[in-house]
Amino acid sequence: MNDKDIKKIIKHDFSSNMPDVLSKIDLDSIEIKKPTRRSFKERYLQNKFVLAGALSAILVLIMLFTGVGEGPNIPSDRTAIAFNQREEIYAVSAVSAVSLLQQTLENNNQLFQEYEPVFLSFTAVNAENNRLIDNHISTLNNFLNATEPLLNNKEQLEFHVEASELVGYEKKLTFSSFDLRNIRVEQVIHFNETLAGDDIVLDGIMIVADKTYVMEALIEIDGDDIELELNAYQLGNPESSVHVYQEIRSDKQIFEYELVRSGETIFESALEMIQKEGYIIIEIEYESETEAVEFEIERIQRDHGDILYINYEIERDDEDEEGFIVVELVFNAATNAYDYRYTITIDDDTYTYDKNRTTMVEAKIFFENYYTFSHLYILEINDLLKANTDRLFKQETLSNGTYSYERVLPIMIDGERVHGVIQYNIISDEDEYIFEGVLHINDYSFTGEGSLEIDEDNYELEVTFYDDQDETHYFEFYELHDDEYELFYTYYIDDALVFSLDIQIDHHQIFIELYTEDAISIDLTYNQTGSRLFSGTYEIEGAYVSEEGTLDIEVVYDEPNEQYYYQYNVRVNNRDFTFEPN
């Protein structure tokens, strides 16, 4: 880093100054509002879930700046980036800490790693393959994964504070930016703030890739000078944490990061953000036992894809090394993802190799957790609409035994797919029909009796199955077939709802609502012609998730294998995803 003043930063003792605000977070109160147990005669399932959590992506650092230029030449004049609002100050430290912590936990608590690269190519004059930079590529790769989304045009950056819908938190802070692929990503913090004299105490959570990160912070304001101390850790794993000290002065903004494991600091680094005539530059500095390392990183916009341009300097005893690195994204067909490609130039030597890109903004969408299970219903709906059957999960005739018919229904419990097997008889009593049967789910057996109303080709069936040993363990089933069709069933354990399904079909309009750990609703239109069978939208709501997107389901012909397969095309936050259920 060119500005050596950063080395004079006074270290702060986080453990002694950090307030105990974790007790203010009532995590036990965060629960999904479950649907009211319905009356079978009601037309719609009354279970619109109201709790929504954070999205799966994460923004690492937020800053305000004007445009970006072309090429790697760095302007000479520098100005500080101003964070004027306390929410901005909190967000910058919170999201950067969570990002670095996630990178650390994914690499077995190693943010700084001694690394010997595998070269993709090496072309040099008097080449040497023992460059100092090679020992620091893994650390740099972690920082790039953490900081990739930070470079954006000011007009493309959005910042929004509103009331939180998550129980236990007052505010929701949402940031959006663009990653290197120019894909818009959003990140959410749910938090509370409390005044403590002249200081501000903040506590909040972020949810990234199904994991919850807890953050505790203290902001001290003295005129134009602002200091923040923050601690972040993953819920259930407080032994590994990241401490952040953020210092805001009129001429600069500096961040110090400490990676702590079991009370011991195992890695320290300093980061400064500056602005140069429309460029945002990030300067990172850290030391190992033998070396002092500095990186200066900026993003360059190009028509054929944005890149990162990095100047670096490494000092070891009497040996210094300087060079520059160009980082671009390359598609890895084996993993179906993008990697970072590092092209390193030192003097006249140039060599290139790839490293994994695992930014939090690339975390999978939540729909990926459910599309395989939902596909079971899509197959059945497609058959019904093609008039191949008169009901979903058609009844099979049993040739022997106590019962004459059988139907098998898919159920999801704790993320695992199971089947409910119903065996039953239909008993005619003059103008009435009685349903009698048994239900088997895993090792549990239920008995049920219900009513069946038949009017020519139309019918309505409702029945409840009870566990003979426990009346709080039961299964409700409802089916209607007339001008419209509805299939609805719920599963309760200890009077608590663990699964529900509601499918409603009105001509070519289909509505599917599932409840497991989250609430999933899918609204589709059936297309009679062409390869695209269904098109529509979906929403997923839960205590720790809120996601919505568009959905197209089509049939694709695999010419080499001479067979058709289903393909799901999903779009979320301007990102496109493709899934192929088995």
Summary of the structure (lengths in Angstrom):
residues: 582
radius of gyration: 28.9
end to end distance: 51.8
largest distance: 101.8
contacts: 1810
relative contact order: 0.13
helix: 14%
strand: 52%
